[in-house]
Amino acid sequence: MAEPGVPFPDVPAGVEITGPVGERFEEILTLPALALVADLERRFGPRRGELLARRGEVQAHLSAGANLDFLPHTRDVREGDWQVAPPPPGLLDRRVEITGPTDRKMTINVLNSGAKVWLADFEDANTPCGRTWSPASSTRGTPWTAPSTSPAGTAGATPSPTPWPRSWPGPGAGT
């Protein structure tokens, strides 16, 4: 574990890790992983900035009373004769689903909940840092290998885990 204030070892040029570095983070924050994120930011950061600025402009228009509408150039998609593929079998019955973070406590709660689907939230529930998805919390066994047990002690069906990765966050605290 890196000491507070001590730079994380093996970072690509231009990369700075500003958040706390926890136990076993070096297993995720490898040089290739950090190089990938740095490359993505170098390649797409300017465009991401433009899109975030445009998002701000659109929000200002909406806040001033404008209405949402479809983009004109998407008309052929909206009016086309097409359909999406059917959902996988594990997502056909979504009468009971649970949404939450990917930490160990939530995993246990999901397995014991009787939910059919788990929307595993990899963004909002994990901000402002990734402690909940570090190897220290994820390599203690794969929870999907055994059936769950409800609080009443009866075996339940294992819910279908559905990753909810969301988007590359915008600038600001915790991003």
Secondary structure as the mmCIF struct_conf table of DSSP 4:
data_model
#
loop_
_struct_conf.conf_type_id
_struct_conf.id
_struct_conf.beg_label_comp_id
_struct_conf.beg_label_asym_id
_struct_conf.beg_label_seq_id
_struct_conf.end_label_comp_id
_struct_conf.end_label_asym_id
_struct_conf.end_label_seq_id
HELX_LH_PP_P HELX_LH_PP_P1 ALA A 2 GLU A 3
TURN_TY1_P TURN_TY1_P1 PRO A 4 GLY A 5
BEND BEND1 VAL A 6 VAL A 6
HELX_LH_PP_P HELX_LH_PP_P2 PRO A 7 PHE A 8
BEND BEND2 PRO A 9 ASP A 10
TURN_TY1_P TURN_TY1_P2 ALA A 13 GLY A 14
BEND BEND3 GLY A 19 GLY A 19
TURN_TY1_P TURN_TY1_P3 GLU A 23 ARG A 24
HELX_RH_3T_P HELX_RH_3T_P1 PHE A 25 GLU A 27
TURN_TY1_P TURN_TY1_P4 ILE A 28 ILE A 28
BEND BEND4 LEU A 29 LEU A 29
HELX_RH_AL_P HELX_RH_AL_P1 LEU A 31 SER A 63
TURN_TY1_P TURN_TY1_P5 ALA A 64 GLY A 65
HELX_LH_PP_P HELX_LH_PP_P3 ALA A 66 LEU A 68
HELX_RH_3T_P HELX_RH_3T_P2 PRO A 72 THR A 74
HELX_RH_AL_P HELX_RH_AL_P2 ARG A 75 GLU A 79
BEND BEND5 GLY A 80 ASP A 81
HELX_LH_PP_P HELX_LH_PP_P4 VAL A 84 PRO A 88
HELX_RH_3T_P HELX_RH_3T_P3 PRO A 89 LEU A 91
BEND BEND6 LEU A 92 LEU A 92
BEND BEND7 ARG A 95 VAL A 96
STRN STRN1 GLU A 97 GLY A 100
BEND BEND8 ASP A 103 ASP A 103
HELX_RH_AL_P HELX_RH_AL_P3 ARG A 104 SER A 113
TURN_TY1_P TURN_TY1_P6 GLY A 114 GLY A 114
BEND BEND9 LYS A 116 LYS A 116
STRN STRN2 VAL A 117 ASP A 121
BEND BEND10 PHE A 122 GLU A 123
HELX_RH_3T_P HELX_RH_3T_P4 ASP A 124 ASN A 126
TURN_TY1_P TURN_TY1_P7 THR A 127 PRO A 128
HELX_RH_3T_P HELX_RH_3T_P5 ARG A 131 TRP A 133
BEND BEND11 SER A 134 SER A 134
HELX_RH_AL_P HELX_RH_AL_P4 PRO A 135 SER A 138
BEND BEND12 THR A 139 ARG A 140
HELX_RH_3T_P HELX_RH_3T_P6 PRO A 143 THR A 145
BEND BEND13 ALA A 146 ALA A 146
STRN STRN3 SER A 148 THR A 149
TURN_TY1_P TURN_TY1_P8 PRO A 151 ALA A 152
BEND BEND14 GLY A 153 GLY A 153
STRN STRN4 ALA A 155 GLY A 156
HELX_LH_PP_P HELX_LH_PP_P5 ALA A 157 PRO A 159
STRN STRN5 SER A 160 TRP A 164
BEND BEND15 PRO A 171 GLY A 172
TURN_TY1_P TURN_TY1_P9 ALA A 173 GLY A 174
#
